[in-house]
Amino acid sequence: MPRTARLTLIGIENGARRTLVYRDGKLTGDQVLQDRFWGLWHIHEDENRPNKPPSGLEKLLGPDHWRAGFARKILKELLPEVIELRAQHLETEASLRRKARKAVGWFRSLEPKLQQLREEDERSAFREYLWPADSWDEVMAGHERGGWKPMGDPPEEHPKCSNCLKPTEWSWYCSNEESWKYLAGRAGWIAVCRPCKFWRPIVVRMMN
């Protein structure tokens, strides 16, 4: 990850507080200190330029990593009394822009999935009554019980079994006679996976 160094010098000269900031080969702050800095830079630049391949950390800091170290040496010599010489390693603007573009692309890639989830939520909103059976035996009993004739066609979508991840099949379900007697009867389509004995909540088509 390319990084850039920001060096901040704060010191005292002739009783006055003076400040200079170095970043990416540019200076801001006291103009006298800037002129003094560049004078020393041009005198000693060649002897401080590296003549060997960069190490792992140096690669992380970028190809001009040596400039920050050289600038630090010069900043130490600029003022007779240094109060603070602070160094911060920051990501370059180009690196931050690449990250931003990557993040935008990632969020855009999620849009189809988000749209699918929104559509599923909308479809679920129309299923006002979902009623689970108590056990697999109850599911099979409700299927074999008959009772009310199936109303309409089963849903087109076949949800997957949570165990084997294969599509389930729709089966017509009708609760027992006692439930209808006490005004708690339900009838509708239920998605089942027979090998796994797995079922999902009933999509109710009839109730009392």
Secondary structure as a PSIPRED ss2 file (coil, helix, strand):
# PSIPRED VFORMAT (PSIPRED V4.0)

   1 M C   1.000  0.000  0.000
   2 P C   1.000  0.000  0.000
   3 R E   0.000  0.000  1.000
   4 T E   0.000  0.000  1.000
   5 A E   0.000  0.000  1.000
   6 R E   0.000  0.000  1.000
   7 L E   0.000  0.000  1.000
   8 T E   0.000  0.000  1.000
   9 L E   0.000  0.000  1.000
  10 I E   0.000  0.000  1.000
  11 G E   0.000  0.000  1.000
  12 I E   0.000  0.000  1.000
  13 E E   0.000  0.000  1.000
  14 N C   1.000  0.000  0.000
  15 G C   1.000  0.000  0.000
  16 A E   0.000  0.000  1.000
  17 R E   0.000  0.000  1.000
  18 R E   0.000  0.000  1.000
  19 T E   0.000  0.000  1.000
  20 L E   0.000  0.000  1.000
  21 V E   0.000  0.000  1.000
  22 Y E   0.000  0.000  1.000
  23 R E   0.000  0.000  1.000
  24 D C   1.000  0.000  0.000
  25 G C   1.000  0.000  0.000
  26 K E   0.000  0.000  1.000
  27 L E   0.000  0.000  1.000
  28 T E   0.000  0.000  1.000
  29 G E   0.000  0.000  1.000
  30 D C   1.000  0.000  0.000
  31 Q H   0.000  1.000  0.000
  32 V H   0.000  1.000  0.000
  33 L H   0.000  1.000  0.000
  34 Q H   0.000  1.000  0.000
  35 D H   0.000  1.000  0.000
  36 R H   0.000  1.000  0.000
  37 F H   0.000  1.000  0.000
  38 W H   0.000  1.000  0.000
  39 G H   0.000  1.000  0.000
  40 L H   0.000  1.000  0.000
  41 W H   0.000  1.000  0.000
  42 H H   0.000  1.000  0.000
  43 I H   0.000  1.000  0.000
  44 H H   0.000  1.000  0.000
  45 E H   0.000  1.000  0.000
  46 D H   0.000  1.000  0.000
  47 E H   0.000  1.000  0.000
  48 N H   0.000  1.000  0.000
  49 R C   1.000  0.000  0.000
  50 P C   1.000  0.000  0.000
  51 N C   1.000  0.000  0.000
  52 K C   1.000  0.000  0.000
  53 P C   1.000  0.000  0.000
  54 P C   1.000  0.000  0.000
  55 S C   1.000  0.000  0.000
  56 G H   0.000  1.000  0.000
  57 L H   0.000  1.000  0.000
  58 E H   0.000  1.000  0.000
  59 K H   0.000  1.000  0.000
  60 L H   0.000  1.000  0.000
  61 L H   0.000  1.000  0.000
  62 G C   1.000  0.000  0.000
  63 P C   1.000  0.000  0.000
  64 D C   1.000  0.000  0.000
  65 H H   0.000  1.000  0.000
  66 W H   0.000  1.000  0.000
  67 R H   0.000  1.000  0.000
  68 A H   0.000  1.000  0.000
  69 G H   0.000  1.000  0.000
  70 F H   0.000  1.000  0.000
  71 A H   0.000  1.000  0.000
  72 R H   0.000  1.000  0.000
  73 K H   0.000  1.000  0.000
  74 I H   0.000  1.000  0.000
  75 L H   0.000  1.000  0.000
  76 K H   0.000  1.000  0.000
  77 E H   0.000  1.000  0.000
  78 L H   0.000  1.000  0.000
  79 L C   1.000  0.000  0.000
  80 P C   1.000  0.000  0.000
  81 E E   0.000  0.000  1.000
  82 V E   0.000  0.000  1.000
  83 I E   0.000  0.000  1.000
  84 E E   0.000  0.000  1.000
  85 L E   0.000  0.000  1.000
  86 R E   0.000  0.000  1.000
  87 A E   0.000  0.000  1.000
  88 Q E   0.000  0.000  1.000
  89 H E   0.000  0.000  1.000
  90 L E   0.000  0.000  1.000
  91 E E   0.000  0.000  1.000
  92 T C   1.000  0.000  0.000
  93 E H   0.000  1.000  0.000
  94 A H   0.000  1.000  0.000
  95 S H   0.000  1.000  0.000
  96 L H   0.000  1.000  0.000
  97 R H   0.000  1.000  0.000
  98 R H   0.000  1.000  0.000
  99 K H   0.000  1.000  0.000
 100 A H   0.000  1.000  0.000
 101 R H   0.000  1.000  0.000
 102 K H   0.000  1.000  0.000
 103 A H   0.000  1.000  0.000
 104 V H   0.000  1.000  0.000
 105 G H   0.000  1.000  0.000
 106 W H   0.000  1.000  0.000
 107 F H   0.000  1.000  0.000
 108 R H   0.000  1.000  0.000
 109 S H   0.000  1.000  0.000
 110 L H   0.000  1.000  0.000
 111 E H   0.000  1.000  0.000
 112 P H   0.000  1.000  0.000
 113 K H   0.000  1.000  0.000
 114 L H   0.000  1.000  0.000
 115 Q H   0.000  1.000  0.000
 116 Q H   0.000  1.000  0.000
 117 L H   0.000  1.000  0.000
 118 R H   0.000  1.000  0.000
 119 E H   0.000  1.000  0.000
 120 E H   0.000  1.000  0.000
 121 D H   0.000  1.000  0.000
 122 E H   0.000  1.000  0.000
 123 R H   0.000  1.000  0.000
 124 S H   0.000  1.000  0.000
 125 A H   0.000  1.000  0.000
 126 F C   1.000  0.000  0.000
 127 R C   1.000  0.000  0.000
 128 E C   1.000  0.000  0.000
 129 Y C   1.000  0.000  0.000
 130 L E   0.000  0.000  1.000
 131 W E   0.000  0.000  1.000
 132 P C   1.000  0.000  0.000
 133 A C   1.000  0.000  0.000
 134 D C   1.000  0.000  0.000
 135 S C   1.000  0.000  0.000
 136 W H   0.000  1.000  0.000
 137 D H   0.000  1.000  0.000
 138 E H   0.000  1.000  0.000
 139 V H   0.000  1.000  0.000
 140 M H   0.000  1.000  0.000
 141 A H   0.000  1.000  0.000
 142 G H   0.000  1.000  0.000
 143 H H   0.000  1.000  0.000
 144 E H   0.000  1.000  0.000
 145 R H   0.000  1.000  0.000
 146 G C   1.000  0.000  0.000
 147 G C   1.000  0.000  0.000
 148 W C   1.000  0.000  0.000
 149 K C   1.000  0.000  0.000
 150 P C   1.000  0.000  0.000
 151 M C   1.000  0.000  0.000
 152 G C   1.000  0.000  0.000
 153 D C   1.000  0.000  0.000
 154 P C   1.000  0.000  0.000
 155 P C   1.000  0.000  0.000
 156 E C   1.000  0.000  0.000
 157 E C   1.000  0.000  0.000
 158 H C   1.000  0.000  0.000
 159 P C   1.000  0.000  0.000
 160 K E   0.000  0.000  1.000
 161 C C   1.000  0.000  0.000
 162 S C   1.000  0.000  0.000
 163 N C   1.000  0.000  0.000
 164 C C   1.000  0.000  0.000
 165 L C   1.000  0.000  0.000
 166 K C   1.000  0.000  0.000
 167 P E   0.000  0.000  1.000
 168 T C   1.000  0.000  0.000
 169 E E   0.000  0.000  1.000
 170 W E   0.000  0.000  1.000
 171 S E   0.000  0.000  1.000
 172 W E   0.000  0.000  1.000
 173 Y E   0.000  0.000  1.000
 174 C E   0.000  0.000  1.000
 175 S C   1.000  0.000  0.000
 176 N C   1.000  0.000  0.000
 177 E H   0.000  1.000  0.000
 178 E H   0.000  1.000  0.000
 179 S H   0.000  1.000  0.000
 180 W H   0.000  1.000  0.000
 181 K H   0.000  1.000  0.000
 182 Y C   1.000  0.000  0.000
 183 L C   1.000  0.000  0.000
 184 A C   1.000  0.000  0.000
 185 G C   1.000  0.000  0.000
 186 R E   0.000  0.000  1.000
 187 A E   0.000  0.000  1.000
 188 G E   0.000  0.000  1.000
 189 W E   0.000  0.000  1.000
 190 I E   0.000  0.000  1.000
 191 A E   0.000  0.000  1.000
 192 V E   0.000  0.000  1.000
 193 C E   0.000  0.000  1.000
 194 R C   1.000  0.000  0.000
 195 P C   1.000  0.000  0.000
 196 C C   1.000  0.000  0.000
 197 K C   1.000  0.000  0.000
 198 F E   0.000  0.000  1.000
 199 W E   0.000  0.000  1.000
 200 R C   1.000  0.000  0.000
 201 P C   1.000  0.000  0.000
 202 I E   0.000  0.000  1.000
 203 V E   0.000  0.000  1.000
 204 V E   0.000  0.000  1.000
 205 R E   0.000  0.000  1.000
 206 M E   0.000  0.000  1.000
 207 M E   0.000  0.000  1.000
 208 N C   1.000  0.000  0.000
